[in-house]
Structure formats: structure tokens, C-alpha cells
Amino acid sequence: MKNQCTTHENSINSCDLYLVAGRVCDCENEFKLVSATSAEEAEDIFEKYVRGEAGIKGNDFYIEHCQKISEMNLNVLTINTLA
């Protein structure tokens, strides 16, 4: 399934989308959807973006979460999960 990306006007395959969360040391967590071919690439793109936004080069960087959107259905909790 392809979706139209309104900001860049290119099509993005939802199978290539990752939800990435992380932060530069002592800064707030950031969450972004990243289009990438692997988790490693998604983390790299995310880190470069967050560092660029914060203007920070040398501090530690932490990735808290990186998962393919297409695999997130495995983490869905329902009322039946609690039974």
C-alpha cells in the first residue's frame, strides 16, 4: 500500500516506515516516522535530524525505540489481552 507524502510529494511505502524515539543527552525525547530501508538507516536518519534541530554535535545520543510500522500490530493490546 502506498501513501502520498504531503510534505515531500513523493510516495512512501508504509512497509519502509519506522517509528523512532530518542534524544540527545539531557534533551527531551523526540518521536518521528522515518522512511528507511533498515532499522539502522532509520536510526541514523533520525539522529542526524534531531542533532540538526538541537544544533548539538558532541553529546551522547540515545535511541529508545525503533520499530517498523508494519510490525507494530504485534504490540497491540486489547481488553482481551488482560483476560
C-alpha positions in Angstrom: 0.0 0.0 0.0 1.4 3.4 -1.0 0.5 6.7 0.7 1.2 10.2 -0.6 3.6 12.2 1.5 2.1 15.7 1.5 5.3 17.4 2.7 7.7 16.0 0.1 5.2 15.0 -2.6 6.7 11.5 -3.1 5.1 8.2 -2.4 6.2 6.4 0.7 5.8 2.7 1.1 4.3 2.0 4.6 6.5 -1.1 4.8 9.5 1.2 4.9 8.3 3.4 7.7 9.8 3.1 11.2 8.7 4.8 14.4 11.8 6.1 16.1 12.1 7.7 19.5 15.3 9.0 21.1 17.1 12.0 22.4 20.3 13.9 22.7 21.7 13.6 26.3 19.8 16.0 28.7 17.2 16.9 26.0 13.6 16.0 25.5 12.6 12.8 23.7 11.7 13.1 20.0 9.4 10.8 18.1 9.4 10.7 14.3 8.2 8.4 11.5 11.3 7.7 9.3 11.3 6.3 5.8 14.3 3.9 5.5 15.4 0.6 4.2 16.6 -0.8 7.6 16.4 0.0 11.3 20.0 1.1 11.2 19.3 3.5 8.5 16.2 4.8 10.3 18.2 5.4 13.4 20.9 7.2 11.5 18.5 9.5 9.7 16.7 10.2 13.0 19.9 11.0 14.9 21.1 13.4 12.1 17.7 15.1 12.1 17.5 15.5 15.9 21.1 16.7 16.2 20.4 19.2 13.5 17.3 20.5 15.1 19.0 20.8 18.5 22.3 22.1 17.0 24.3 19.7 19.1 27.3 17.8 17.8 29.2 16.0 20.6 26.8 14.8 23.3 25.6 11.3 23.8 22.6 10.2 21.8 20.1 7.6 22.8 17.7 5.6 20.7 14.8 4.5 22.9 12.7 2.8 20.3 12.9 1.8 16.6 10.3 -0.4 15.0 8.8 -0.9 11.6 5.2 0.4 11.5 4.2 -2.8 9.6 5.2 -4.9 12.6 3.6 -2.8 15.2 0.3 -4.8 15.1 2.2 -7.4 17.1 2.2 -5.0 20.0 -1.5 -4.1 20.1 -3.1 -4.5 23.5 -6.8 -5.1 23.8 -9.2 -5.8 26.7 -8.9 -9.4 25.7 -5.1 -9.2 26.3 -5.8 -8.6 30.0 -8.2 -11.5 30.5 
